[in-house]
Amino acid sequence: MISTGIFPTGLKSMEIKPLYKKGEMANISKYRPISLLTSFSKTFEKIIFARLTHHLNYNHVLVEGQFGFRTKSSTDLAFYKLINDILTSLNNKFLVGGVFCDLQKAFDCVDHDLLLSKILWYGISGKGYNLIQSYLKNRYQRVVIANKSRQWE
């Protein structure tokens, strides 16, 4: 797999199970889709995450204000920085404003071709790039509700 840059097709499957959040149970928007991957795929993702994180940190790609998905960082630190910056600005008599966006389902909307072009832009190429591309392309899934499943798509 690593030497060929091709992720095994038989391991590209996932089951999607809806997880109830809160509110009216009959409303489909009150459920969150949970993707259940093979153990091998989960392990692969963790390895790729570690390698990509190392690459991005080593090459100083991420800005200081990037708090998500980083070690020694958290939403608490992001919140602290925001409050500190607001208070510092107010103390210096600056006008302060804010725009907040709800990116609740942003991850579900990531275009894989755009993601792959960004990976190339940041210096991931060759077999590493091919392996990530192979992992993302031609995946198949099925929805499972109450132990009943649809066909693989």
C-alpha positions in Angstrom: 0.0 0.0 0.0 2.7 2.5 1.0 5.0 1.4 -1.8 2.2 1.6 -4.5 0.3 4.6 -3.2 -3.0 2.8 -3.6 -5.4 2.3 -0.7 -7.1 -1.2 -0.9 -10.6 -0.9 -2.4 -12.1 -3.5 0.0 -11.3 -1.2 2.9 -13.0 1.9 1.5 -16.4 1.1 3.0 -18.3 2.8 5.8 -21.6 2.4 7.5 -23.6 5.6 8.3 -25.7 5.5 11.4 -27.9 8.4 12.4 -27.4 9.6 16.0 -30.2 11.4 17.6 -29.2 14.8 19.1 -32.2 16.5 20.6 -35.6 18.0 19.7 -38.4 16.4 17.7 -37.4 12.8 16.9 -39.4 12.8 13.7 -37.3 15.7 12.3 -34.4 14.3 10.3 -32.3 17.4 11.0 -32.2 16.4 14.7 -29.9 13.5 13.8 -26.2 13.6 13.1 -24.7 11.0 10.7 -21.9 8.9 12.3 -19.5 7.2 9.9 -18.3 3.8 11.1 -15.0 2.9 9.3 -13.0 -0.3 9.3 -10.4 -0.5 12.1 -7.7 -0.4 9.4 -9.1 2.8 7.9 -9.2 4.5 11.4 -5.6 3.5 12.0 -4.6 4.8 8.6 -6.4 8.1 9.2 -4.5 8.5 12.5 -1.2 7.8 10.8 -1.9 10.2 8.0 -3.1 12.9 10.5 0.2 12.5 12.4 2.3 12.8 9.3 0.4 15.7 7.9 0.5 17.6 11.2 4.2 17.1 11.4 4.7 18.3 7.9 2.5 21.4 8.4 4.2 22.3 11.7 7.7 21.6 10.4 7.0 23.9 7.4 5.2 26.6 9.5 2.1 26.3 7.3 -0.5 26.8 9.9 -1.1 30.3 11.3 -0.9 31.0 15.0 -4.6 31.6 15.2 -5.4 28.0 14.1 -6.6 26.3 17.2 -8.5 23.3 15.9 -6.9 19.9 15.5 -3.6 20.9 17.0 -1.7 19.6 20.0 -1.4 21.9 23.0 -4.4 23.9 21.7 -8.1 23.9 22.4 -11.3 25.8 22.1 -10.6 27.2 25.6 -7.4 28.8 24.3 -9.2 30.2 21.3 -11.8 31.7 23.5 -9.2 33.1 25.9 -7.4 34.7 23.0 -10.6 36.2 21.6 -11.6 37.7 25.0 -8.1 38.9 25.6 -7.9 40.6 22.2 -11.3 42.2 22.7 -10.5 43.5 26.2 -7.1 44.8 25.0 -8.7 46.7 22.1 -11.4 48.1 24.4 -8.8 49.3 26.9 -7.0 51.0 24.1 -10.3 52.7 23.1 -10.6 50.9 19.8 -14.0 50.0 18.3 -14.6 46.3 18.4 -16.9 44.3 16.2 -17.3 40.6 15.4 -18.7 38.4 12.7 -19.5 34.8 13.7 -20.3 32.0 11.3 -21.9 28.7 12.1 -19.8 26.0 10.5 -21.8 23.2 12.1 -21.7 20.9 9.0 -18.7 22.4 7.3 -16.7 19.1 7.3 -19.5 17.3 5.4 -19.2 19.8 2.6 -15.4 19.6 1.9 -14.8 19.1 -1.8 -12.2 16.3 -2.1 -10.8 17.7 -5.3 -10.2 21.1 -3.7 -8.7 19.3 -0.6 -6.3 17.3 -2.8 -5.3 20.5 -4.7 -4.5 22.1 -1.3 -2.5 19.1 -0.2 -0.4 19.4 -3.4 0.0 23.2 -2.8 1.4 22.5 0.7 4.1 20.1 -0.6 2.5 16.7 -0.3 3.2 14.8 -3.5 4.3 11.5 -4.9 3.2 8.3 -3.3 2.0 10.1 -0.2 -0.4 12.2 -2.3 -1.4 9.2 -4.4 -2.3 7.3 -1.2 -4.4 10.1 0.2 -6.1 10.5 -3.2 -6.8 6.8 -3.5 -8.2 6.8 0.0 -10.7 9.6 -0.8 -11.8 8.4 -4.2 -14.3 5.7 -5.1 -15.5 5.1 -1.5 -18.7 3.3 -0.8 -21.2 3.4 2.0 -24.5 2.3 3.3 -27.0 3.7 5.8 -28.0 1.5 8.8 -31.1 2.3 10.8 -32.4 0.0 13.5 -30.1 -2.8 12.3 -31.5 -2.6 8.8 -29.2 -1.5 6.0 -29.5 -0.3 2.5 -27.4 -1.6 -0.4 -23.8 -0.4 -0.7 -23.5 2.7 -2.8 
